């Protein structure tokens, strides 16, 4: 009897990552869970009553290339090659380019949301290509469609996620691998809890995870969840700059670090 499929998820200590872990587990997957706060992930898994034979926890910060690629190699060695790899770890902090310290915030955002994503995928690609199956999933955001006030670091990093995954999809298509880009709208997580503006079509993490699971297992190339936010994003993308700027005039900025 073959082993149950395996999913590797970063940012598994809370929010979307934790909800995805629970959803894949219910579907019969084994879990490889990665987070800086490994003890919290372990405690969550035990509190949920997860079968110890069906999950493992790896402590790593995706900003540390050696640590996250090492976690990937450790997963292959101890649990086998994953069927699905979800690069979910991300941060969202407002910046003001006029403030010198916020340039470091922008660096941290790109190191986490972009370099960390590539480093998450790196250990698995060669073996997945040899096997000719598997899915690499990049968690983007509807915020990557257009730039929002005070959100320069996050919006640009998520725009880069969309472009990066699109590039990777073209590169890996001949190998049989799927590259799936999932763009969440507003999801009720610690990442959005301090937002100072309205969040239309706000979803609960479990509802989001269910829709994301279906998109990932279907192997779709790109999906905005919920679909209503996809429509909003397309409309915003189509607006001329002058009208877009007028629509966003006076919109509260994303909170900065420490605010």
QUIHU-V751104 format. One record per backbone hydrogen bond with DSSP energy under -1.0 kcal/mol. NH is the residue of the N-H (numbers start at 1). CO is the residue of the C=O. E is the energy in kcal/mol with one decimal. If there is no record, write none. Layout:
nh = <NH/NH>
co = <CO/CO>
e = <E/E>
This chain:
nh = <7/8/9/10/12/18/19/20/21/22/23/24/25/26/27/28/29/30/31/32/33/34/35/38/41/42/43/44/45/46/47/48/49/50/54/56/58/60/64/68/69/70/71/72/73/74/75/76/77/78/79/80/83/84/85/86/87/88/94/95/99/102/103/105/106/107/108/109/110/111/112/113/114/115/116/118/119/120/121/122/124/128/129/130/131/132/133/135/136/137/138/139/140/142/144/145/151/155/156/157/158/159/160/161/162/163/164/165/166/167/168/169/170/171/172/173/175/176/177/178/180/181/182/183/185/188/189/192/193/195/203/208/209/210/211/212/213/214/215/216/217/218/219/220/223/225/229/230/231/232/233/234/235/236/237/238/244/245/246/247/248/251/254/259>
co = <30/84/32/86/34/14/15/16/17/18/19/20/21/22/23/25/24/5/54/7/56/9/58/36/37/38/39/40/41/42/43/44/46/45/51/31/33/35/61/64/65/66/67/68/69/70/71/72/73/74/75/75/6/6/135/8/137/86/255/150/96/99/100/101/102/103/104/105/106/107/108/109/110/110/111/114/115/116/117/118/121/124/125/126/127/128/128/83/178/85/180/87/182/184/141/142/148/151/152/153/154/155/156/157/158/159/160/161/162/163/164/165/166/167/168/169/172/173/172/134/136/221/138/223/225/203/187/189/189/192/186/204/205/206/207/208/209/210/211/212/213/214/216/215/181/183/226/226/227/228/229/230/231/232/233/234/240/241/242/243/244/248/149/256>
e = <-2.3/-2.7/-2.7/-2.1/-2.3/-1.4/-2.2/-2.7/-2.1/-2.2/-2.1/-2.7/-2.2/-2.2/-1.2/-2.0/-2.3/-3.4/-3.0/-2.6/-2.8/-2.8/-1.8/-1.4/-1.6/-2.5/-2.4/-2.3/-2.6/-2.2/-2.4/-2.0/-1.1/-2.4/-2.4/-1.6/-3.0/-1.5/-2.1/-2.5/-2.3/-1.5/-2.0/-1.8/-2.2/-2.5/-2.2/-2.1/-2.2/-2.5/-3.2/-1.4/-2.8/-1.7/-2.6/-3.6/-2.9/-1.3/-2.8/-1.7/-2.5/-1.1/-1.7/-1.0/-2.0/-2.0/-2.5/-2.2/-2.3/-2.6/-2.0/-3.2/-1.9/-2.2/-1.4/-2.2/-2.5/-1.7/-2.0/-2.1/-1.8/-2.6/-2.7/-2.0/-2.0/-1.9/-1.4/-1.9/-2.8/-3.4/-2.6/-1.9/-3.0/-2.5/-1.9/-1.7/-2.2/-3.0/-1.6/-2.0/-2.4/-2.2/-1.9/-1.6/-2.0/-2.1/-3.1/-2.7/-1.8/-2.4/-2.8/-2.4/-1.6/-2.0/-2.4/-1.2/-1.5/-1.5/-1.0/-2.6/-2.7/-2.0/-2.3/-3.1/-2.8/-3.1/-1.7/-1.2/-1.2/-1.8/-2.5/-2.3/-3.0/-1.9/-1.7/-2.8/-2.7/-1.7/-1.9/-2.9/-2.7/-1.3/-1.0/-1.9/-2.3/-2.0/-1.0/-1.0/-1.8/-2.2/-2.7/-2.1/-2.3/-2.6/-2.4/-1.6/-2.8/-2.9/-1.5/-2.4/-1.9/-2.3/-1.2/-2.1>
